[in-house]
Amino acid sequence: MIDALELLLNTSLWAAVLRIATPLIFGVLGALLCERSGVLNLGIEGIMTMGAMTGWLTVYMGADLWAGLLVAAISGGLMGLLHAMLTVPLGLSQHVSGLGITLFASALSYYLYRLIVVVGDLPPTIEPFGPLSIPILSELPVLGPILFSQTLPTYLALLSVAVMAYMLARTPLGLAIRMTGENPHAVEAQGLNPIRIRIGAVVAGSALMAVGGAFLTTAAFNSFFPEMVQGRGWICIALVVFASWRPGKALLGALLFAFFDAYQLRLQTVVEGVPYQLFLMAPYVLSIGALILVARRARVPDALMAPYRRGER
């Protein structure tokens, strides 16, 4: 019991929390942007897998790491565009389309990987983003190893939270997106096009999701395998509800899940006689519990999943 409590004082635990939270931050921001415009995107798991593969493959074929993230964002945006075209102008089921995107993107990622990459006994690897050592700040006690020795995409994820929060709350574009998710007919009455706003939000949100997937192959690991997203996309969908569709709370939710995940990995080394499967279950069970406590007070955007047809009331 004492050893388990001592783990909480280990700076490596908290540094790992921020690292594990990074793909979740990108994913939950992307899902949040889609849903604030009124579109549920259940394609996130496949989009993150596509981003992981295309980002890694771009670097593997000779481009730099930032080009890998850019290509991942483009591939995610294309998957988002497909989902948006099916659900926004055509008004098809957002659930069915999203699940179809997940299956399609996941299968396409694995097919392209096997088609292009020669896989031997060991998976091919790349040189990933390394931890950035910030002079003076990284040498600070406690905070230095936790906050100032992360990879650049982690800082990009944190910056994205601030940008998303400001954009949604303080800009005309953010107001248009939020109103489209609440009352698209009111947006139309203001001379704006809710269909274009929804499509743009889904494409941008899907690009963020794909960058979250690319983080796994270009920073957290250095190779690609099809199952590497491991349900993070579905966690992001739940975290949007936990966050009540607010970027700041989305960051908190991602950090909370990452803490559960990082802590259970370390608990396995100090607690004996407990099946490891229970430790693997713990982050998901605790996240579900936290979601249940918070979801009752969450206010869903009024027009979420409601098809919009111009001129109809």
ZADO-1210 file (C-alpha; in nm, 4 decimals, padded with zeros to 6 digits):
<atoms>
<atom x="00.0000" y="00.0000" z="00.0000" code="MET" pos="1"/>
<atom x="00.2844" y="00.2370" z="00.0876" code="ILE" pos="2"/>
<atom x="00.4616" y="00.1590" z="-00.2393" code="ASP" pos="3"/>
<atom x="00.1420" y="00.2349" z="-00.4306" code="ALA" pos="4"/>
<atom x="00.1145" y="00.5759" z="-00.2620" code="LEU" pos="5"/>
<atom x="00.4830" y="00.6485" z="-00.3212" code="GLU" pos="6"/>
<atom x="00.4209" y="00.6124" z="-00.6941" code="LEU" pos="7"/>
<atom x="00.2173" y="00.9327" z="-00.6788" code="LEU" pos="8"/>
<atom x="00.5318" y="01.1230" z="-00.5795" code="LEU" pos="9"/>
<atom x="00.7261" y="01.0005" z="-00.8802" code="ASN" pos="10"/>
<atom x="00.7758" y="01.2720" z="-01.1433" code="THR" pos="11"/>
<atom x="00.8035" y="01.0085" z="-01.4158" code="SER" pos="12"/>
<atom x="00.4395" y="00.9154" z="-01.3480" code="LEU" pos="13"/>
<atom x="00.3165" y="01.2688" z="-01.4084" code="TRP" pos="14"/>
<atom x="00.5393" y="01.3128" z="-01.7123" code="ALA" pos="15"/>
<atom x="00.3857" y="00.9935" z="-01.8521" code="ALA" pos="16"/>
<atom x="00.0354" y="01.1276" z="-01.7805" code="VAL" pos="17"/>
<atom x="00.0962" y="01.4260" z="-02.0062" code="LEU" pos="18"/>
<atom x="00.2488" y="01.2059" z="-02.2738" code="ARG" pos="19"/>
<atom x="-00.0361" y="00.9518" z="-02.2675" code="ILE" pos="20"/>
<atom x="-00.2930" y="01.2327" z="-02.2699" code="ALA" pos="21"/>
<atom x="-00.1552" y="01.3943" z="-02.5879" code="THR" pos="22"/>
<atom x="-00.3346" y="01.1785" z="-02.8497" code="PRO" pos="23"/>
<atom x="-00.6500" y="01.1965" z="-02.6394" code="LEU" pos="24"/>
<atom x="-00.6317" y="01.5763" z="-02.6353" code="ILE" pos="25"/>
<atom x="-00.6142" y="01.5930" z="-03.0145" code="PHE" pos="26"/>
<atom x="-00.8897" y="01.3345" z="-03.0493" code="GLY" pos="27"/>
<atom x="-01.1309" y="01.4888" z="-02.8008" code="VAL" pos="28"/>
<atom x="-01.0814" y="01.8377" z="-02.9470" code="LEU" pos="29"/>
<atom x="-01.1604" y="01.7005" z="-03.2913" code="GLY" pos="30"/>
<atom x="-01.4719" y="01.5194" z="-03.1701" code="ALA" pos="31"/>
<atom x="-01.5778" y="01.8282" z="-02.9739" code="LEU" pos="32"/>
<atom x="-01.5494" y="02.0513" z="-03.2807" code="LEU" pos="33"/>
<atom x="-01.7600" y="01.8110" z="-03.4871" code="CYS" pos="34"/>
<atom x="-02.0276" y="01.7827" z="-03.2218" code="GLU" pos="35"/>
<atom x="-02.0469" y="02.1543" z="-03.1476" code="ARG" pos="36"/>
<atom x="-02.1456" y="02.1954" z="-03.5128" code="SER" pos="37"/>
<atom x="-02.4146" y="01.9269" z="-03.4755" code="GLY" pos="38"/>
<atom x="-02.2400" y="01.6224" z="-03.6276" code="VAL" pos="39"/>
<atom x="-02.1506" y="01.3081" z="-03.4328" code="LEU" pos="40"/>
<atom x="-01.8308" y="01.1551" z="-03.5735" code="ASN" pos="41"/>
<atom x="-01.8006" y="00.7893" z="-03.4744" code="LEU" pos="42"/>
<atom x="-01.5320" y="00.7488" z="-03.7376" code="GLY" pos="43"/>
<atom x="-01.2703" y="00.8736" z="-03.4920" code="ILE" pos="44"/>
<atom x="-01.1161" y="00.5316" z="-03.4221" code="GLU" pos="45"/>
<atom x="-01.0538" y="00.4683" z="-03.7908" code="GLY" pos="46"/>
<atom x="-00.9447" y="00.8267" z="-03.8554" code="ILE" pos="47"/>
<atom x="-00.6857" y="00.8039" z="-03.5778" code="MET" pos="48"/>
<atom x="-00.5616" y="00.4765" z="-03.7261" code="THR" pos="49"/>
<atom x="-00.5375" y="00.6382" z="-04.0689" code="MET" pos="50"/>
<atom x="-00.3474" y="00.9311" z="-03.9207" code="GLY" pos="51"/>
<atom x="-00.1096" y="00.6967" z="-03.7394" code="ALA" pos="52"/>
<atom x="-00.0335" y="00.5072" z="-04.0609" code="MET" pos="53"/>
<atom x="-00.0035" y="00.7995" z="-04.3034" code="THR" pos="54"/>
<atom x="00.2024" y="01.0070" z="-04.0611" code="GLY" pos="55"/>
<atom x="00.4431" y="00.7214" z="-03.9993" code="TRP" pos="56"/>
<atom x="00.4591" y="00.6211" z="-04.3671" code="LEU" pos="57"/>
<atom x="00.5397" y="00.9776" z="-04.4747" code="THR" pos="58"/>
<atom x="00.8388" y="00.9877" z="-04.2415" code="VAL" pos="59"/>
<atom x="00.9412" y="00.6335" z="-04.3330" code="TYR" pos="60"/>
<atom x="00.9552" y="00.7341" z="-04.6996" code="MET" pos="61"/>
<atom x="01.1968" y="01.0188" z="-04.6274" code="GLY" pos="62"/>
<atom x="00.9970" y="01.3254" z="-04.5219" code="ALA" pos="63"/>
<atom x="01.0487" y="01.5024" z="-04.1902" code="ASP" pos="64"/>
<atom x="00.8326" y="01.4523" z="-03.8838" code="LEU" pos="65"/>
<atom x="00.6298" y="01.7723" z="-03.9260" code="TRP" pos="66"/>
<atom x="00.5481" y="01.6703" z="-04.2821" code="ALA" pos="67"/>
<atom x="00.4243" y="01.3425" z="-04.1375" code="GLY" pos="68"/>
<atom x="00.1853" y="01.5263" z="-03.9060" code="LEU" pos="69"/>
<atom x="00.0678" y="01.7430" z="-04.1960" code="LEU" pos="70"/>
<atom x="-00.0020" y="01.4447" z="-04.4208" code="VAL" pos="71"/>
<atom x="-00.1820" y="01.2747" z="-04.1323" code="ALA" pos="72"/>
<atom x="-00.4018" y="01.5832" z="-04.0893" code="ALA" pos="73"/>
<atom x="-00.4813" y="01.5855" z="-04.4618" code="ILE" pos="74"/>
<atom x="-00.5714" y="01.2166" z="-04.4636" code="SER" pos="75"/>
<atom x="-00.7935" y="01.2672" z="-04.1591" code="GLY" pos="76"/>
<atom x="-00.9558" y="01.5676" z="-04.3236" code="GLY" pos="77"/>
<atom x="-01.0373" y="01.3570" z="-04.6299" code="LEU" pos="78"/>
<atom x="-01.2010" y="01.0896" z="-04.4136" code="MET" pos="79"/>
<atom x="-01.3923" y="01.3658" z="-04.2380" code="GLY" pos="80"/>
<atom x="-01.5008" y="01.5109" z="-04.5710" code="LEU" pos="81"/>
<atom x="-01.6416" y="01.1724" z="-04.6710" code="LEU" pos="82"/>
<atom x="-01.8324" y="01.1475" z="-04.3432" code="HIS" pos="83"/>
<atom x="-01.9564" y="01.5062" z="-04.3749" code="ALA" pos="84"/>
<atom x="-02.0781" y="01.4622" z="-04.7332" code="MET" pos="85"/>
<atom x="-02.2752" y="01.1544" z="-04.6333" code="LEU" pos="86"/>
<atom x="-02.4330" y="01.3036" z="-04.3225" code="THR" pos="87"/>
<atom x="-02.4741" y="01.6768" z="-04.3848" code="VAL" pos="88"/>
<atom x="-02.6080" y="01.7390" z="-04.7388" code="PRO" pos="89"/>
<atom x="-02.7417" y="01.3847" z="-04.7806" code="LEU" pos="90"/>
<atom x="-02.8731" y="01.3554" z="-04.4244" code="GLY" pos="91"/>
<atom x="-02.7731" y="00.9904" z="-04.3798" code="LEU" pos="92"/>
<atom x="-02.7450" y="00.8329" z="-04.0346" code="SER" pos="93"/>
<atom x="-02.4468" y="00.9768" z="-03.8521" code="GLN" pos="94"/>
<atom x="-02.4099" y="00.6576" z="-03.6498" code="HIS" pos="95"/>
<atom x="-02.3983" y="00.4303" z="-03.9531" code="VAL" pos="96"/>
<atom x="-02.1720" y="00.6602" z="-04.1517" code="SER" pos="97"/>
<atom x="-01.9318" y="00.7034" z="-03.8598" code="GLY" pos="98"/>
<atom x="-01.9017" y="00.3317" z="-03.7954" code="LEU" pos="99"/>
<atom x="-01.8540" y="00.2773" z="-04.1685" code="GLY" pos="100"/>
<atom x="-01.5725" y="00.5325" z="-04.1718" code="ILE" pos="101"/>
<atom x="-01.4047" y="00.3539" z="-03.8815" code="THR" pos="102"/>
<atom x="-01.4167" y="00.0189" z="-04.0600" code="LEU" pos="103"/>
<atom x="-01.3143" y="00.1667" z="-04.3953" code="PHE" pos="104"/>
<atom x="-01.0275" y="00.3803" z="-04.2644" code="ALA" pos="105"/>
<atom x="-00.8892" y="00.1038" z="-04.0421" code="SER" pos="106"/>
<atom x="-00.8969" y="-00.1545" z="-04.3213" code="ALA" pos="107"/>
<atom x="-00.7548" y="00.0889" z="-04.5778" code="LEU" pos="108"/>
<atom x="-00.4706" y="00.1832" z="-04.3424" code="SER" pos="109"/>
<atom x="-00.3657" y="-00.1774" z="-04.2929" code="TYR" pos="110"/>
<atom x="-00.4008" y="-00.2553" z="-04.6642" code="TYR" pos="111"/>
<atom x="-00.1839" y="00.0394" z="-04.7712" code="LEU" pos="112"/>
<atom x="00.0728" y="-00.0416" z="-04.5043" code="TYR" pos="113"/>
<atom x="00.1082" y="-00.4010" z="-04.6224" code="ARG" pos="114"/>
<atom x="00.1050" y="-00.2913" z="-04.9864" code="LEU" pos="115"/>
<atom x="00.3830" y="-00.0331" z="-04.9516" code="ILE" pos="116"/>
<atom x="00.5994" y="-00.1527" z="-04.6622" code="VAL" pos="117"/>
<atom x="00.8033" y="-00.4711" z="-04.6661" code="VAL" pos="118"/>
<atom x="00.7592" y="-00.6234" z="-04.3213" code="VAL" pos="119"/>
<atom x="01.0209" y="-00.8683" z="-04.1959" code="GLY" pos="120"/>
<atom x="01.0696" y="-01.0343" z="-03.8606" code="ASP" pos="121"/>
<atom x="01.0859" y="-00.6932" z="-03.6930" code="LEU" pos="122"/>
<atom x="00.8583" y="-00.4012" z="-03.7869" code="PRO" pos="123"/>
<atom x="01.0337" y="-00.1143" z="-03.9677" code="PRO" pos="124"/>
<atom x="01.0940" y="00.1929" z="-03.7562" code="THR" pos="125"/>
<atom x="01.1581" y="00.5667" z="-03.7885" code="ILE" pos="126"/>
<atom x="01.3361" y="00.8247" z="-03.5745" code="GLU" pos="127"/>
<atom x="01.0509" y="00.9805" z="-03.3714" code="PRO" pos="128"/>
<atom x="01.0166" y="01.3162" z="-03.1997" code="PHE" pos="129"/>
<atom x="01.2446" y="01.3286" z="-02.8986" code="GLY" pos="130"/>
<atom x="01.1813" y="01.5025" z="-02.5660" code="PRO" pos="131"/>
<atom x="01.2538" y="01.8732" z="-02.5880" code="LEU" pos="132"/>
<atom x="01.4869" y="01.9926" z="-02.3165" code="SER" pos="133"/>
<atom x="01.4070" y="02.3578" z="-02.2506" code="ILE" pos="134"/>
<atom x="01.7073" y="02.5395" z="-02.0985" code="PRO" pos="135"/>
<atom x="01.6635" y="02.6371" z="-01.7319" code="ILE" pos="136"/>
<atom x="01.2942" y="02.5361" z="-01.7269" code="LEU" pos="137"/>
<atom x="01.3653" y="02.1653" z="-01.7765" code="SER" pos="138"/>
<atom x="01.6056" y="02.1796" z="-01.4812" code="GLU" pos="139"/>
<atom x="01.3423" y="02.3050" z="-01.2373" code="LEU" pos="140"/>
<atom x="01.2625" y="02.0588" z="-00.9578" code="PRO" pos="141"/>
<atom x="00.9411" y="01.8603" z="-01.0054" code="VAL" pos="142"/>
<atom x="00.7923" y="02.0808" z="-01.2796" code="LEU" pos="143"/>
<atom x="01.0976" y="02.0559" z="-01.5050" code="GLY" pos="144"/>
<atom x="01.0790" y="01.6808" z="-01.5785" code="PRO" pos="145"/>
<atom x="00.6976" y="01.6909" z="-01.5976" code="ILE" pos="146"/>
<atom x="00.6179" y="01.9985" z="-01.8077" code="LEU" pos="147"/>
<atom x="00.9367" y="02.1021" z="-01.9813" code="PHE" pos="148"/>
<atom x="01.0798" y="01.7738" z="-02.1091" code="SER" pos="149"/>
<atom x="00.7991" y="01.6688" z="-02.3431" code="GLN" pos="150"/>
<atom x="00.7928" y="01.6323" z="-02.7207" code="THR" pos="151"/>
<atom x="00.6874" y="01.9218" z="-02.9427" code="LEU" pos="152"/>
<atom x="00.3507" y="01.7632" z="-03.0416" code="PRO" pos="153"/>
<atom x="00.2546" y="01.7593" z="-02.6737" code="THR" pos="154"/>
<atom x="00.3024" y="02.1351" z="-02.6543" code="TYR" pos="155"/>
<atom x="00.1077" y="02.1649" z="-02.9796" code="LEU" pos="156"/>
<atom x="-00.1793" y="01.9724" z="-02.8190" code="ALA" pos="157"/>
<atom x="-00.1841" y="02.2055" z="-02.5181" code="LEU" pos="158"/>
<atom x="-00.1738" y="02.5084" z="-02.7478" code="LEU" pos="159"/>
<atom x="-00.4630" y="02.3617" z="-02.9474" code="SER" pos="160"/>
<atom x="-00.6778" y="02.3552" z="-02.6327" code="VAL" pos="161"/>
<atom x="-00.6220" y="02.7271" z="-02.5776" code="ALA" pos="162"/>
<atom x="-00.6828" y="02.8098" z="-02.9442" code="VAL" pos="163"/>
<atom x="-01.0002" y="02.5986" z="-02.9563" code="MET" pos="164"/>
<atom x="-01.1365" y="02.7540" z="-02.6367" code="ALA" pos="165"/>
<atom x="-01.0694" y="03.1061" z="-02.7611" code="TYR" pos="166"/>
<atom x="-01.2068" y="03.0367" z="-03.1069" code="MET" pos="167"/>
<atom x="-01.5339" y="02.8871" z="-02.9831" code="LEU" pos="168"/>
<atom x="-01.5935" y="03.1485" z="-02.7146" code="ALA" pos="169"/>
<atom x="-01.4533" y="03.4706" z="-02.8588" code="ARG" pos="170"/>
<atom x="-01.4688" y="03.4693" z="-03.2383" code="THR" pos="171"/>
<atom x="-01.7508" y="03.5032" z="-03.4956" code="PRO" pos="172"/>
<atom x="-01.6453" y="03.1689" z="-03.6432" code="LEU" pos="173"/>
<atom x="-01.6816" y="02.9999" z="-03.3050" code="GLY" pos="174"/>
<atom x="-02.0229" y="03.1569" z="-03.2548" code="LEU" pos="175"/>
<atom x="-02.1336" y="03.0344" z="-03.5975" code="ALA" pos="176"/>
<atom x="-02.0158" y="02.6804" z="-03.5187" code="ILE" pos="177"/>
<atom x="-02.1877" y="02.6767" z="-03.1798" code="ARG" pos="178"/>
<atom x="-02.5127" y="02.8158" z="-03.3207" code="MET" pos="179"/>
<atom x="-02.5080" y="02.5619" z="-03.6028" code="THR" pos="180"/>
<atom x="-02.5017" y="02.2909" z="-03.3399" code="GLY" pos="181"/>
<atom x="-02.7868" y="02.4540" z="-03.1508" code="GLU" pos="182"/>
<atom x="-03.0161" y="02.6032" z="-03.4163" code="ASN" pos="183"/>
<atom x="-02.8969" y="02.5864" z="-03.7771" code="PRO" pos="184"/>
<atom x="-03.2106" y="02.7641" z="-03.8999" code="HIS" pos="185"/>
<atom x="-03.1155" y="03.0696" z="-03.6932" code="ALA" pos="186"/>
<atom x="-02.7729" y="03.0594" z="-03.8572" code="VAL" pos="187"/>
<atom x="-02.9398" y="03.0466" z="-04.1975" code="GLU" pos="188"/>
<atom x="-03.1511" y="03.3481" z="-04.1045" code="ALA" pos="189"/>
<atom x="-02.8275" y="03.5418" z="-04.0468" code="GLN" pos="190"/>
<atom x="-02.7211" y="03.4773" z="-04.4061" code="GLY" pos="191"/>
<atom x="-02.4734" y="03.1989" z="-04.3259" code="LEU" pos="192"/>
<atom x="-02.4680" y="02.8495" z="-04.4703" code="ASN" pos="193"/>
<atom x="-02.5048" y="02.5838" z="-04.1960" code="PRO" pos="194"/>
<atom x="-02.4154" y="02.3066" z="-04.4402" code="ILE" pos="195"/>
<atom x="-02.0762" y="02.4597" z="-04.5195" code="ARG" pos="196"/>
<atom x="-02.0113" y="02.5314" z="-04.1526" code="ILE" pos="197"/>
<atom x="-02.0844" y="02.1720" z="-04.0553" code="ARG" pos="198"/>
<atom x="-01.8718" y="02.0293" z="-04.3347" code="ILE" pos="199"/>
<atom x="-01.5823" y="02.2594" z="-04.2454" code="GLY" pos="200"/>
<atom x="-01.6066" y="02.1714" z="-03.8754" code="ALA" pos="201"/>
<atom x="-01.6108" y="01.7973" z="-03.9455" code="VAL" pos="202"/>
<atom x="-01.3124" y="01.8207" z="-04.1809" code="VAL" pos="203"/>
<atom x="-01.1115" y="02.0301" z="-03.9319" code="ALA" pos="204"/>
<atom x="-01.2124" y="01.8094" z="-03.6397" code="GLY" pos="205"/>
<atom x="-01.1166" y="01.4944" z="-03.8282" code="SER" pos="206"/>
<atom x="-00.7777" y="01.6455" z="-03.9122" code="ALA" pos="207"/>
<atom x="-00.7170" y="01.6965" z="-03.5391" code="LEU" pos="208"/>
<atom x="-00.8167" y="01.3371" z="-03.4698" code="MET" pos="209"/>
<atom x="-00.5669" y="01.2130" z="-03.7277" code="ALA" pos="210"/>
<atom x="-00.2873" y="01.4198" z="-03.5742" code="VAL" pos="211"/>
<atom x="-00.3653" y="01.2448" z="-03.2461" code="GLY" pos="212"/>
<atom x="-00.3179" y="00.9128" z="-03.4214" code="GLY" pos="213"/>
<atom x="00.0033" y="01.0323" z="-03.5841" code="ALA" pos="214"/>
<atom x="00.1424" y="01.1216" z="-03.2412" code="PHE" pos="215"/>
<atom x="00.1381" y="00.7523" z="-03.1558" code="LEU" pos="216"/>
<atom x="00.3679" y="00.6598" z="-03.4450" code="THR" pos="217"/>
<atom x="00.5885" y="00.9687" z="-03.4610" code="THR" pos="218"/>
<atom x="00.6396" y="01.0474" z="-03.0913" code="ALA" pos="219"/>
<atom x="00.5060" y="00.7850" z="-02.8512" code="ALA" pos="220"/>
<atom x="00.6370" y="00.4935" z="-03.0622" code="PHE" pos="221"/>
<atom x="00.8442" y="00.4609" z="-03.3767" code="ASN" pos="222"/>
<atom x="00.6527" y="00.2036" z="-03.5802" code="SER" pos="223"/>
<atom x="00.2986" y="00.1289" z="-03.6959" code="PHE" pos="224"/>
<atom x="00.0744" y="-00.1657" z="-03.6252" code="PHE" pos="225"/>
<atom x="-00.3002" y="-00.1798" z="-03.6990" code="PRO" pos="226"/>
<atom x="-00.4274" y="-00.2161" z="-03.3408" code="GLU" pos="227"/>
<atom x="-00.2178" y="00.0612" z="-03.1910" code="MET" pos="228"/>
<atom x="-00.5028" y="00.3109" z="-03.1362" code="VAL" pos="229"/>
<atom x="-00.6549" y="00.0572" z="-02.8927" code="GLN" pos="230"/>
<atom x="-00.9903" y="00.2200" z="-02.8369" code="GLY" pos="231"/>
<atom x="-00.8616" y="00.5713" z="-02.7749" code="ARG" pos="232"/>
<atom x="-01.1128" y="00.7040" z="-03.0267" code="GLY" pos="233"/>
<atom x="-01.4069" y="00.5677" z="-02.8282" code="TRP" pos="234"/>
<atom x="-01.2602" y="00.7130" z="-02.5101" code="ILE" pos="235"/>
<atom x="-01.2495" y="01.0528" z="-02.6821" code="CYS" pos="236"/>
<atom x="-01.6194" y="01.0267" z="-02.7678" code="ILE" pos="237"/>
<atom x="-01.6938" y="00.9656" z="-02.4001" code="ALA" pos="238"/>
<atom x="-01.4617" y="01.2454" z="-02.2906" code="LEU" pos="239"/>
<atom x="-01.6576" y="01.4973" z="-02.4976" code="VAL" pos="240"/>
<atom x="-01.9627" y="01.4229" z="-02.2835" code="VAL" pos="241"/>
<atom x="-01.7483" y="01.4333" z="-01.9685" code="PHE" pos="242"/>
<atom x="-01.6243" y="01.7757" z="-02.0779" code="ALA" pos="243"/>
<atom x="-01.9759" y="01.9070" z="-02.1449" code="SER" pos="244"/>
<atom x="-01.8463" y="02.0102" z="-02.4897" code="TRP" pos="245"/>
<atom x="-01.5914" y="02.2549" z="-02.3402" code="ARG" pos="246"/>
<atom x="-01.2231" y="02.2466" z="-02.4435" code="PRO" pos="247"/>
<atom x="-01.0891" y="02.3211" z="-02.0936" code="GLY" pos="248"/>
<atom x="-01.2800" y="02.0345" z="-01.9364" code="LYS" pos="249"/>
<atom x="-01.1821" y="01.8156" z="-02.2308" code="ALA" pos="250"/>
<atom x="-00.8182" y="01.8676" z="-02.1336" code="LEU" pos="251"/>
<atom x="-00.9014" y="01.7739" z="-01.7750" code="LEU" pos="252"/>
<atom x="-01.0802" y="01.4580" z="-01.8890" code="GLY" pos="253"/>
<atom x="-00.7891" y="01.3508" z="-02.1096" code="ALA" pos="254"/>
<atom x="-00.5458" y="01.4023" z="-01.8217" code="LEU" pos="255"/>
<atom x="-00.7722" y="01.2088" z="-01.5849" code="LEU" pos="256"/>
<atom x="-00.7903" y="00.9054" z="-01.8129" code="PHE" pos="257"/>
<atom x="-00.4157" y="00.9278" z="-01.8805" code="ALA" pos="258"/>
<atom x="-00.3497" y="00.9297" z="-01.5055" code="PHE" pos="259"/>
<atom x="-00.5560" y="00.6136" z="-01.4570" code="PHE" pos="260"/>
<atom x="-00.3684" y="00.4478" z="-01.7433" code="ASP" pos="261"/>
<atom x="-00.0192" y="00.5519" z="-01.6326" code="ALA" pos="262"/>
<atom x="-00.0881" y="00.4632" z="-01.2698" code="TYR" pos="263"/>
<atom x="-00.2175" y="00.1141" z="-01.3443" code="GLN" pos="264"/>
<atom x="00.0960" y="00.0333" z="-01.5429" code="LEU" pos="265"/>
<atom x="00.3113" y="00.1180" z="-01.2416" code="ARG" pos="266"/>
<atom x="00.0815" y="-00.0528" z="-00.9940" code="LEU" pos="267"/>
<atom x="00.1457" y="-00.3826" z="-01.1703" code="GLN" pos="268"/>
<atom x="00.5084" y="-00.3647" z="-01.0548" code="THR" pos="269"/>
<atom x="00.4300" y="-00.3150" z="-00.6848" code="VAL" pos="270"/>
<atom x="00.1058" y="-00.5090" z="-00.6307" code="VAL" pos="271"/>
<atom x="00.1401" y="-00.8859" z="-00.6469" code="GLU" pos="272"/>
<atom x="-00.1202" y="-01.1570" z="-00.6735" code="GLY" pos="273"/>
<atom x="-00.3698" y="-00.9525" z="-00.8768" code="VAL" pos="274"/>
<atom x="-00.4425" y="-01.0560" z="-01.2383" code="PRO" pos="275"/>
<atom x="-00.2989" y="-00.7980" z="-01.4767" code="TYR" pos="276"/>
<atom x="-00.6301" y="-00.7864" z="-01.6645" code="GLN" pos="277"/>
<atom x="-00.7838" y="-00.6050" z="-01.3667" code="LEU" pos="278"/>
<atom x="-00.5206" y="-00.3348" z="-01.3953" code="PHE" pos="279"/>
<atom x="-00.5885" y="-00.3012" z="-01.7684" code="LEU" pos="280"/>
<atom x="-00.9606" y="-00.2639" z="-01.6973" code="MET" pos="281"/>
<atom x="-00.9141" y="-00.0009" z="-01.4276" code="ALA" pos="282"/>
<atom x="-00.8716" y="00.3127" z="-01.6485" code="PRO" pos="283"/>
<atom x="-01.1866" y="00.2314" z="-01.8446" code="TYR" pos="284"/>
<atom x="-01.3959" y="00.1414" z="-01.5401" code="VAL" pos="285"/>
<atom x="-01.2890" y="00.4552" z="-01.3520" code="LEU" pos="286"/>
<atom x="-01.3498" y="00.6698" z="-01.6621" code="SER" pos="287"/>
<atom x="-01.6996" y="00.5261" z="-01.6973" code="ILE" pos="288"/>
<atom x="-01.7650" y="00.6061" z="-01.3327" code="GLY" pos="289"/>
<atom x="-01.6459" y="00.9639" z="-01.3767" code="ALA" pos="290"/>
<atom x="-01.8552" y="00.9953" z="-01.6921" code="LEU" pos="291"/>
<atom x="-02.1681" y="00.8781" z="-01.5102" code="ILE" pos="292"/>
<atom x="-02.1174" y="01.1355" z="-01.2352" code="LEU" pos="293"/>
<atom x="-02.0704" y="01.4227" z="-01.4777" code="VAL" pos="294"/>
<atom x="-02.2977" y="01.3270" z="-01.7685" code="ALA" pos="295"/>
<atom x="-02.6181" y="01.4000" z="-01.5768" code="ARG" pos="296"/>
<atom x="-02.5325" y="01.7695" z="-01.5765" code="ARG" pos="297"/>
<atom x="-02.4018" y="01.7775" z="-01.9331" code="ALA" pos="298"/>
<atom x="-02.6053" y="01.9812" z="-02.1810" code="ARG" pos="299"/>
<atom x="-02.6106" y="01.8291" z="-02.5282" code="VAL" pos="300"/>
<atom x="-02.6138" y="02.0692" z="-02.8269" code="PRO" pos="301"/>
<atom x="-02.9790" y="02.0891" z="-02.9310" code="ASP" pos="302"/>
<atom x="-02.9185" y="02.0078" z="-03.2980" code="ALA" pos="303"/>
<atom x="-02.6619" y="01.7304" z="-03.2434" code="LEU" pos="304"/>
<atom x="-02.7361" y="01.4455" z="-03.4882" code="MET" pos="305"/>
<atom x="-03.0365" y="01.6385" z="-03.6251" code="ALA" pos="306"/>
<atom x="-03.0202" y="01.6539" z="-04.0085" code="PRO" pos="307"/>
<atom x="-03.0468" y="02.0049" z="-04.1485" code="TYR" pos="308"/>
<atom x="-03.2428" y="02.0718" z="-04.4625" code="ARG" pos="309"/>
<atom x="-03.2534" y="02.4235" z="-04.5967" code="ARG" pos="310"/>
<atom x="-03.5910" y="02.5879" z="-04.5769" code="GLY" pos="311"/>
<atom x="-03.7425" y="02.3282" z="-04.3397" code="GLU" pos="312"/>
<atom x="-03.8507" y="02.4162" z="-03.9862" code="ARG" pos="313"/>
</atoms>
